Amino acid sequence: MHTINGSQGEGGGQIFRSALTLSTCLGEPVRIRNIRAGRRKPGLMRQHLVCLHAAQAISGAEVTGAELSSTEVTFKPGEVRAGEYRFAIGTAGSTSLVFQTILLPLLLADGVSEVCLEGGTHNKQAPSFDFIQAGFLPVMAQMGYRAEVQLERFGFYPAGGGKWRARIYPVGELKPLDLLERGAVLSKEALVTSAQIPGHVADRELRHIASKGDWVPEELHRRQVDSFGPGNIVSLRVYAEHVTEVIEVVGEKQLSSERVAGRAVKEFKRYMEAGVPVGEHLADQLLLPMVLGRGGCFRTLAPSQHLLTNIEVIRQLTGTEISVRRESGPAWIVNVPDSMQAR
């Protein structure tokens, strides 16, 4: 049984989720210790527990340590079963992180799966539903993975209550990812989504975005939505020939509209000026599908601690040596070998 130390690197929940995904896909048991040791409240929170239950449900795994605040879990998966599943977090925890935990195992299963997810849909420090739909899944499709998603209800922190569905298809022919160039920028969009928030908040955010860059009125959009509780998120999108980058900042009570928008603009400028196709957050999420697929390479920004930690967890569980090297200026190259040849 592999043992993974959850305190290594950035010490967050990603170590736990990546270990679950790899264990489920490879059919190999794993023990994860010191879970989320780098966080203010270590151990499993509700959304991590739902990730564990979800991985258990699709694989019939034997599990120990499946309780809130647990800092050690053992996970012995069986065969992954395609089917219909529903996973409700019960809080505003991120449904996208639950989805990403079970996506690859279900993609590698032998039938179509229907998954319903309930909880938070647009969370701080997690990919939103929009990021999954517009940014992540199109790149997955380039590798031969296919999933379709549909949002039914928005869910913001702290009320939650969001709901969406995914239809996940078994893979056919997998292909290496070759994403070294962004290609021509076709269009860009600044989208502010709000629920139960005064209209002037979105107006101020859009005005600030327009004042800080080359944005025309046709690229600035407001989206007022229904949800169980208030929420606000700024989304800056770059639609390029080979990739769509989605940069998001969630509004918070203690942050002014200008600061929320300003954070998004700063990250947007960093991405655009680097000239790379893959943004910081997408880079981290491409590693597992590449390792379990046919490998490949991509250009991205300087590696985050999340990325480096994920690389180390992957090495420990699969033996795959992922290389990260600086190309020039802010651009870095990530290369994942085709480990399928060795299977």
Beta strands, then each sheet from edge to edge (+ up, - down):
strand 1: 2-5
strand 2: 30-33
strand 3: 62-64
strand 4: 73-76
strand 5: 84-88
strand 6: 113-119
strand 7: 146-153
strand 8: 162-169
strand 9: 177-179
strand 10: 185-195
strand 11: 220-224
strand 12: 231-240
strand 13: 244-250
strand 14: 296-300
strand 15: 323-328
strand 16: 331-336
sheet 1: 1+ 2+ 4- 3+
sheet 2: 5+ 6+ 8- 7+
sheet 3: 9+ 14+ 16- 15+
sheet 4: 11+ 10+ 12- 13+
end
